[in-house]
């Protein structure tokens, strides 16, 4: 199984390197990697903003608080199911609040117009993130402990049955991207862009995204966060950032399964 995991890593690195080469070619030819599109600012519902900031704040407290800093040894399947339900409800609530304020979600990038381009942008971003994330994972490997591994991945290591795999996929590939892209890109980044420059907004929202994943995982996830922020800023596509986030998580699950 170690050979299978190594093969997946090689494929991921090769694809990531190819995307970076493609982006370099675009930059040399057109002067930019991803053409920026102009979108009118859409007001962020104040309740949605408060919920987002509260979620980020509570997540940060959970990361730094001594009472919860000790990593959990495992997670049950029922806890995963409950977390999925909670995330679906929160994502639905945020969408409802955003739609209530602006009468439509299109202003936040919720559209299937030019969906092939949106999917392509998402896939490119996901694959581009692999190489820098891997470099940072290796750079922080000295300080990493097995107990600090993501709980969903640890659950898969203990039980790779079809039911467990299905719920882990739902949690990591559907629920997490849907909610986290709403929180950090649509609401937080969207609001920050009305207060500061796009560069600063991307940086602040990316740091917030990274920090809620813990110090070591957060450091490794910074390239992904910055790429997702840049993608949403330039393309204003919720579908694209969800696709990117989902495929990044999917590759991590594939690596875990290959290690068994």
C-alpha positions as YAML, in Angstrom:
chain: A
units: angstrom
residues:
- id: 1
  name: UNK
  ca: [0.00, 0.00, 0.00]
- id: 2
  name: UNK
  ca: [2.97, 2.30, 0.58]
- id: 3
  name: UNK
  ca: [3.77, 1.98, -3.12]
- id: 4
  name: UNK
  ca: [0.21, 3.02, -3.99]
- id: 5
  name: UNK
  ca: [0.47, 6.08, -1.75]
- id: 6
  name: UNK
  ca: [3.82, 7.03, -3.25]
- id: 7
  name: UNK
  ca: [2.37, 6.66, -6.74]
- id: 8
  name: UNK
  ca: [-0.52, 8.99, -5.87]
- id: 9
  name: UNK
  ca: [1.92, 11.58, -4.48]
- id: 10
  name: UNK
  ca: [3.98, 11.40, -7.67]
- id: 11
  name: UNK
  ca: [0.86, 11.87, -9.80]
- id: 12
  name: UNK
  ca: [-0.29, 14.80, -7.64]
- id: 13
  name: UNK
  ca: [3.10, 16.50, -7.84]
- id: 14
  name: UNK
  ca: [3.31, 15.96, -11.60]
- id: 15
  name: UNK
  ca: [-0.16, 17.43, -12.19]
- id: 16
  name: UNK
  ca: [0.57, 20.34, -9.85]
- id: 17
  name: UNK
  ca: [3.85, 21.10, -11.62]
- id: 18
  name: UNK
  ca: [2.07, 20.95, -14.98]
- id: 19
  name: UNK
  ca: [-0.54, 23.49, -13.79]
- id: 20
  name: UNK
  ca: [2.16, 25.84, -12.55]
- id: 21
  name: UNK
  ca: [3.95, 25.53, -15.91]
- id: 22
  name: UNK
  ca: [0.67, 26.28, -17.69]
- id: 23
  name: UNK
  ca: [0.13, 29.34, -15.49]
- id: 24
  name: UNK
  ca: [3.67, 30.53, -16.16]
- id: 25
  name: UNK
  ca: [3.05, 30.22, -19.89]
- id: 26
  name: UNK
  ca: [-0.17, 32.25, -19.57]
- id: 27
  name: UNK
  ca: [1.60, 34.92, -17.54]
- id: 28
  name: UNK
  ca: [4.40, 35.17, -20.12]
- id: 29
  name: UNK
  ca: [1.89, 35.41, -22.97]
- id: 30
  name: UNK
  ca: [-0.95, 37.48, -21.50]
- id: 31
  name: UNK
  ca: [0.62, 39.17, -18.49]
- id: 32
  name: UNK
  ca: [-1.74, 37.44, -16.04]
- id: 33
  name: UNK
  ca: [-2.63, 33.91, -15.00]
- id: 34
  name: UNK
  ca: [-6.35, 34.31, -14.39]
- id: 35
  name: UNK
  ca: [-8.05, 37.32, -15.99]
- id: 36
  name: UNK
  ca: [-9.84, 39.41, -13.40]
- id: 37
  name: UNK
  ca: [-13.49, 40.21, -14.00]
- id: 38
  name: UNK
  ca: [-15.26, 43.26, -12.63]
- id: 39
  name: UNK
  ca: [-18.30, 42.64, -10.43]
- id: 40
  name: UNK
  ca: [-20.42, 45.23, -8.63]
- id: 41
  name: UNK
  ca: [-20.17, 44.97, -4.82]
- id: 42
  name: UNK
  ca: [-23.01, 43.04, -3.23]
- id: 43
  name: UNK
  ca: [-24.04, 44.01, 0.33]
- id: 44
  name: UNK
  ca: [-23.34, 41.37, 2.96]
- id: 45
  name: UNK
  ca: [-26.21, 40.67, 5.35]
- id: 46
  name: UNK
  ca: [-25.14, 41.82, 8.82]
- id: 47
  name: UNK
  ca: [-26.51, 38.70, 10.51]
- id: 48
  name: UNK
  ca: [-24.59, 36.47, 8.07]
- id: 49
  name: UNK
  ca: [-21.45, 38.48, 8.82]
- id: 50
  name: UNK
  ca: [-21.94, 38.18, 12.58]
- id: 51
  name: UNK
  ca: [-22.51, 34.42, 12.28]
- id: 52
  name: UNK
  ca: [-19.37, 34.07, 10.19]
- id: 53
  name: UNK
  ca: [-17.19, 36.08, 12.58]
- id: 54
  name: UNK
  ca: [-18.65, 34.16, 15.52]
- id: 55
  name: UNK
  ca: [-17.88, 30.83, 13.82]
- id: 56
  name: UNK
  ca: [-14.31, 31.89, 13.10]
- id: 57
  name: UNK
  ca: [-13.84, 33.23, 16.63]
- id: 58
  name: UNK
  ca: [-15.18, 30.09, 18.30]
- id: 59
  name: UNK
  ca: [-13.04, 27.92, 16.01]
- id: 60
  name: UNK
  ca: [-9.94, 29.92, 16.97]
- id: 61
  name: UNK
  ca: [-10.79, 29.57, 20.65]
- id: 62
  name: UNK
  ca: [-11.12, 25.81, 20.16]
- id: 63
  name: UNK
  ca: [-7.66, 25.75, 18.58]
- id: 64
  name: UNK
  ca: [-5.83, 27.77, 21.24]
- id: 65
  name: UNK
  ca: [-7.80, 26.99, 24.41]
- id: 66
  name: UNK
  ca: [-5.87, 24.73, 26.83]
- id: 67
  name: UNK
  ca: [-9.07, 22.82, 27.62]
- id: 68
  name: UNK
  ca: [-9.47, 21.64, 24.01]
- id: 69
  name: UNK
  ca: [-5.90, 21.85, 22.74]
- id: 70
  name: UNK
  ca: [-5.32, 18.18, 23.57]
- id: 71
  name: UNK
  ca: [-6.17, 16.43, 20.27]
- id: 72
  name: UNK
  ca: [-9.03, 13.95, 20.31]
- id: 73
  name: UNK
  ca: [-7.98, 10.37, 19.75]
- id: 74
  name: UNK
  ca: [-10.86, 9.46, 17.50]
- id: 75
  name: UNK
  ca: [-14.28, 10.48, 16.24]
- id: 76
  name: UNK
  ca: [-17.40, 8.37, 15.93]
- id: 77
  name: UNK
  ca: [-19.46, 7.91, 12.79]
- id: 78
  name: UNK
  ca: [-22.47, 9.39, 14.55]
- id: 79
  name: UNK
  ca: [-20.44, 12.53, 15.33]
- id: 80
  name: UNK
  ca: [-19.54, 12.83, 11.63]
- id: 81
  name: UNK
  ca: [-23.21, 12.51, 10.68]
- id: 82
  name: UNK
  ca: [-24.20, 15.15, 13.22]
- id: 83
  name: UNK
  ca: [-21.47, 17.50, 11.96]
- id: 84
  name: UNK
  ca: [-22.70, 17.05, 8.38]
- id: 85
  name: UNK
  ca: [-26.24, 17.92, 9.38]
- id: 86
  name: UNK
  ca: [-25.05, 20.98, 11.30]
- id: 87
  name: UNK
  ca: [-22.99, 22.23, 8.37]
- id: 88
  name: UNK
  ca: [-25.85, 21.76, 5.92]
- id: 89
  name: UNK
  ca: [-28.17, 23.72, 8.19]
- id: 90
  name: UNK
  ca: [-25.64, 26.53, 8.67]
- id: 91
  name: UNK
  ca: [-24.88, 26.72, 4.95]
- id: 92
  name: UNK
  ca: [-28.60, 26.90, 4.20]
- id: 93
  name: UNK
  ca: [-29.07, 29.60, 6.83]
- id: 94
  name: UNK
  ca: [-26.23, 31.70, 5.40]
- id: 95
  name: UNK
  ca: [-27.59, 31.35, 1.87]
- id: 96
  name: UNK
  ca: [-31.02, 32.40, 3.08]
- id: 97
  name: UNK
  ca: [-29.63, 35.47, 4.84]
- id: 98
  name: UNK
  ca: [-27.55, 36.49, 1.83]
- id: 99
  name: UNK
  ca: [-30.50, 36.05, -0.53]
- id: 100
  name: UNK
  ca: [-32.77, 38.01, 1.83]
- id: 101
  name: UNK
  ca: [-30.42, 40.99, 1.76]
- id: 102
  name: UNK
  ca: [-29.78, 41.13, -1.99]
- id: 103
  name: UNK
  ca: [-32.86, 39.26, -3.32]
- id: 104
  name: UNK
  ca: [-30.56, 36.95, -5.26]
- id: 105
  name: UNK
  ca: [-27.45, 34.83, -4.76]
- id: 106
  name: UNK
  ca: [-26.07, 35.59, -8.23]
- id: 107
  name: UNK
  ca: [-24.29, 38.64, -6.88]
- id: 108
  name: UNK
  ca: [-22.23, 36.34, -4.66]
- id: 109
  name: UNK
  ca: [-21.11, 34.10, -7.54]
- id: 110
  name: UNK
  ca: [-23.92, 31.52, -7.33]
- id: 111
  name: UNK
  ca: [-24.45, 30.79, -11.00]
- id: 112
  name: UNK
  ca: [-23.99, 27.97, -13.49]
- id: 113
  name: UNK
  ca: [-23.29, 30.36, -16.36]
- id: 114
  name: UNK
  ca: [-20.12, 29.24, -18.15]
- id: 115
  name: UNK
  ca: [-20.02, 26.27, -15.80]
- id: 116
  name: UNK
  ca: [-17.27, 24.51, -17.75]
- id: 117
  name: UNK
  ca: [-14.93, 27.43, -17.16]
- id: 118
  name: UNK
  ca: [-15.88, 27.51, -13.49]
- id: 119
  name: UNK
  ca: [-15.12, 23.81, -13.10]
- id: 120
  name: UNK
  ca: [-11.86, 24.20, -15.02]
- id: 121
  name: UNK
  ca: [-10.79, 27.11, -12.80]
- id: 122
  name: UNK
  ca: [-11.58, 25.06, -9.71]
- id: 123
  name: UNK
  ca: [-9.67, 22.00, -10.88]
- id: 124
  name: UNK
  ca: [-6.63, 24.06, -11.85]
- id: 125
  name: UNK
  ca: [-6.60, 25.78, -8.46]
- id: 126
  name: UNK
  ca: [-6.94, 22.50, -6.54]
- id: 127
  name: UNK
  ca: [-4.11, 20.87, -8.43]
- id: 128
  name: UNK
  ca: [-1.88, 23.95, -8.27]
- id: 129
  name: UNK
  ca: [-2.14, 23.92, -4.47]
- id: 130
  name: UNK
  ca: [-0.71, 20.39, -4.10]
- id: 131
  name: UNK
  ca: [2.94, 21.25, -4.65]
- id: 132
  name: UNK
  ca: [3.28, 24.19, -2.23]
- id: 133
  name: UNK
  ca: [1.13, 22.43, 0.38]
- id: 134
  name: UNK
  ca: [3.35, 19.32, 0.13]
- id: 135
  name: UNK
  ca: [6.47, 21.44, 0.56]
- id: 136
  name: UNK
  ca: [5.05, 23.01, 3.72]
- id: 137
  name: UNK
  ca: [3.87, 19.64, 5.03]
- id: 138
  name: UNK
  ca: [7.41, 18.33, 4.69]
- id: 139
  name: UNK
  ca: [8.81, 21.49, 6.27]
- id: 140
  name: UNK
  ca: [6.58, 21.06, 9.34]
- id: 141
  name: UNK
  ca: [6.82, 17.26, 9.55]
- id: 142
  name: UNK
  ca: [9.35, 17.41, 12.40]
- id: 143
  name: UNK
  ca: [6.76, 18.95, 14.73]
- id: 144
  name: UNK
  ca: [3.82, 16.80, 13.64]
- id: 145
  name: UNK
  ca: [2.47, 14.06, 15.87]
- id: 146
  name: UNK
  ca: [0.20, 11.17, 14.74]
- id: 147
  name: UNK
  ca: [-2.45, 12.30, 17.26]
- id: 148
  name: UNK
  ca: [-2.72, 15.66, 15.46]
- id: 149
  name: UNK
  ca: [-3.87, 14.11, 12.19]
- id: 150
  name: UNK
  ca: [-7.27, 15.15, 10.87]
- id: 151
  name: UNK
  ca: [-10.01, 13.25, 12.70]
- id: 152
  name: UNK
  ca: [-11.80, 12.21, 9.51]
- id: 153
  name: UNK
  ca: [-8.61, 10.76, 8.06]
- id: 154
  name: UNK
  ca: [-7.93, 8.97, 11.34]
- id: 155
  name: UNK
  ca: [-11.42, 7.50, 11.26]
- id: 156
  name: UNK
  ca: [-10.74, 6.17, 7.77]
- id: 157
  name: UNK
  ca: [-7.50, 4.59, 8.97]
- id: 158
  name: UNK
  ca: [-9.43, 2.74, 11.65]
- id: 159
  name: UNK
  ca: [-12.45, 1.79, 9.55]
- id: 160
  name: UNK
  ca: [-12.43, 1.95, 5.76]
- id: 161
  name: UNK
  ca: [-15.83, 0.30, 5.34]
- id: 162
  name: UNK
  ca: [-18.17, 1.60, 2.67]
- id: 163
  name: UNK
  ca: [-20.49, 3.33, 5.14]
- id: 164
  name: UNK
  ca: [-17.63, 5.12, 6.88]
- id: 165
  name: UNK
  ca: [-16.03, 6.06, 3.57]
- id: 166
  name: UNK
  ca: [-19.34, 7.41, 2.28]
- id: 167
  name: UNK
  ca: [-19.85, 9.66, 5.31]
- id: 168
  name: UNK
  ca: [-16.26, 10.87, 5.28]
- id: 169
  name: UNK
  ca: [-16.68, 11.79, 1.61]
- id: 170
  name: UNK
  ca: [-19.92, 13.62, 2.39]
- id: 171
  name: UNK
  ca: [-18.25, 15.49, 5.26]
- id: 172
  name: UNK
  ca: [-14.97, 16.38, 3.54]
- id: 173
  name: UNK
  ca: [-15.90, 16.67, -0.13]
- id: 174
  name: UNK
  ca: [-19.40, 18.16, 0.14]
- id: 175
  name: UNK
  ca: [-20.18, 19.68, 3.55]
- id: 176
  name: UNK
  ca: [-16.81, 21.26, 4.36]
- id: 177
  name: UNK
  ca: [-16.33, 23.00, 0.97]
- id: 178
  name: UNK
  ca: [-19.93, 24.21, 0.81]
- id: 179
  name: UNK
  ca: [-19.85, 25.81, 4.28]
- id: 180
  name: UNK
  ca: [-16.24, 26.96, 4.48]
- id: 181
  name: UNK
  ca: [-16.29, 28.66, 1.08]
- id: 182
  name: UNK
  ca: [-19.46, 30.46, 2.13]
- id: 183
  name: UNK
  ca: [-17.84, 31.58, 5.38]
- id: 184
  name: UNK
  ca: [-14.33, 32.51, 4.27]
- id: 185
  name: UNK
  ca: [-14.70, 33.50, 0.64]
- id: 186
  name: UNK
  ca: [-18.28, 34.66, 0.06]
- id: 187
  name: UNK
  ca: [-18.99, 36.39, 3.38]
- id: 188
  name: UNK
  ca: [-15.63, 37.21, 5.01]
- id: 189
  name: UNK
  ca: [-13.63, 37.98, 1.87]
- id: 190
  name: UNK
  ca: [-16.61, 39.72, 0.28]
- id: 191
  name: UNK
  ca: [-17.06, 41.97, 3.32]
- id: 192
  name: UNK
  ca: [-13.33, 42.68, 3.71]
- id: 193
  name: UNK
  ca: [-13.15, 43.83, 0.08]
- id: 194
  name: UNK
  ca: [-15.56, 46.63, 0.96]
- id: 195
  name: UNK
  ca: [-13.21, 47.78, 3.74]
- id: 196
  name: UNK
  ca: [-9.75, 47.33, 2.25]
- id: 197
  name: UNK
  ca: [-7.90, 46.30, -0.91]
- id: 198
  name: UNK
  ca: [-8.39, 42.90, -2.53]
- id: 199
  name: UNK
  ca: [-4.81, 41.92, -1.64]
- id: 200
  name: UNK
  ca: [-5.32, 42.66, 2.06]
- id: 201
  name: UNK
  ca: [-8.77, 41.06, 2.03]
- id: 202
  name: UNK
  ca: [-7.41, 37.85, 0.51]
- id: 203
  name: UNK
  ca: [-4.55, 37.79, 3.01]
- id: 204
  name: UNK
  ca: [-6.73, 38.33, 6.09]
- id: 205
  name: UNK
  ca: [-9.41, 35.82, 5.06]
- id: 206
  name: UNK
  ca: [-6.73, 33.26, 4.15]
- id: 207
  name: UNK
  ca: [-5.03, 33.63, 7.54]
- id: 208
  name: UNK
  ca: [-8.40, 33.15, 9.25]
- id: 209
  name: UNK
  ca: [-9.08, 30.03, 7.15]
- id: 210
  name: UNK
  ca: [-5.65, 28.61, 7.96]
- id: 211
  name: UNK
  ca: [-5.79, 29.38, 11.68]
- id: 212
  name: UNK
  ca: [-9.07, 27.55, 12.29]
- id: 213
  name: UNK
  ca: [-7.39, 24.38, 11.01]
- id: 214
  name: UNK
  ca: [-4.73, 24.51, 13.72]
- id: 215
  name: UNK
  ca: [-1.14, 25.81, 13.71]
- id: 216
  name: UNK
  ca: [0.62, 23.09, 11.72]
- id: 217
  name: UNK
  ca: [-2.19, 22.17, 9.33]
- id: 218
  name: UNK
  ca: [-2.96, 25.86, 8.99]
- id: 219
  name: UNK
  ca: [0.60, 26.68, 7.97]
- id: 220
  name: UNK
  ca: [0.51, 23.96, 5.31]
- id: 221
  name: UNK
  ca: [-2.92, 25.10, 4.07]
- id: 222
  name: UNK
  ca: [-1.94, 28.73, 3.51]
- id: 223
  name: UNK
  ca: [-1.14, 28.21, -0.21]
- id: 224
  name: UNK
  ca: [-4.56, 26.61, -0.72]
- id: 225
  name: UNK
  ca: [-6.26, 29.45, 1.17]
- id: 226
  name: UNK
  ca: [-4.47, 32.13, -0.85]
- id: 227
  name: UNK
  ca: [-5.26, 30.41, -4.14]
- id: 228
  name: UNK
  ca: [-8.93, 30.03, -3.20]
- id: 229
  name: UNK
  ca: [-9.13, 33.66, -2.18]
- id: 230
  name: UNK
  ca: [-7.47, 34.82, -5.38]
- id: 231
  name: UNK
  ca: [-9.76, 32.61, -7.46]
- id: 232
  name: UNK
  ca: [-12.92, 33.98, -5.84]
- id: 233
  name: UNK
  ca: [-11.64, 37.54, -6.07]
- id: 234
  name: UNK
  ca: [-10.86, 37.26, -9.78]
- id: 235
  name: UNK
  ca: [-13.66, 34.98, -10.98]
- id: 236
  name: UNK
  ca: [-16.34, 35.65, -8.36]
- id: 237
  name: UNK
  ca: [-17.46, 32.03, -8.68]
- id: 238
  name: UNK
  ca: [-18.75, 30.07, -5.70]
- id: 239
  name: UNK
  ca: [-18.84, 26.90, -7.81]
- id: 240
  name: UNK
  ca: [-15.16, 27.26, -8.73]
- id: 241
  name: UNK
  ca: [-13.91, 27.60, -5.15]
- id: 242
  name: UNK
  ca: [-16.14, 24.75, -3.94]
- id: 243
  name: UNK
  ca: [-14.81, 22.49, -6.71]
- id: 244
  name: UNK
  ca: [-11.21, 23.43, -5.83]
- id: 245
  name: UNK
  ca: [-11.73, 22.80, -2.12]
- id: 246
  name: UNK
  ca: [-13.59, 19.54, -2.73]
- id: 247
  name: UNK
  ca: [-10.95, 18.07, -5.03]
- id: 248
  name: UNK
  ca: [-8.17, 19.03, -2.65]
- id: 249
  name: UNK
  ca: [-9.92, 17.13, 0.13]
- id: 250
  name: UNK
  ca: [-10.69, 14.23, -2.20]
- id: 251
  name: UNK
  ca: [-7.01, 13.74, -3.01]
- id: 252
  name: UNK
  ca: [-6.19, 13.66, 0.71]
- id: 253
  name: UNK
  ca: [-8.78, 10.95, 1.26]
- id: 254
  name: UNK
  ca: [-7.31, 8.98, -1.65]
- id: 255
  name: UNK
  ca: [-3.88, 9.19, -0.04]
- id: 256
  name: UNK
  ca: [-5.26, 7.92, 3.25]
- id: 257
  name: UNK
  ca: [-7.06, 5.01, 1.58]
- id: 258
  name: UNK
  ca: [-3.92, 4.09, -0.38]
- id: 259
  name: UNK
  ca: [-1.92, 3.89, 2.83]
- id: 260
  name: UNK
  ca: [-4.11, 1.11, 4.23]
...
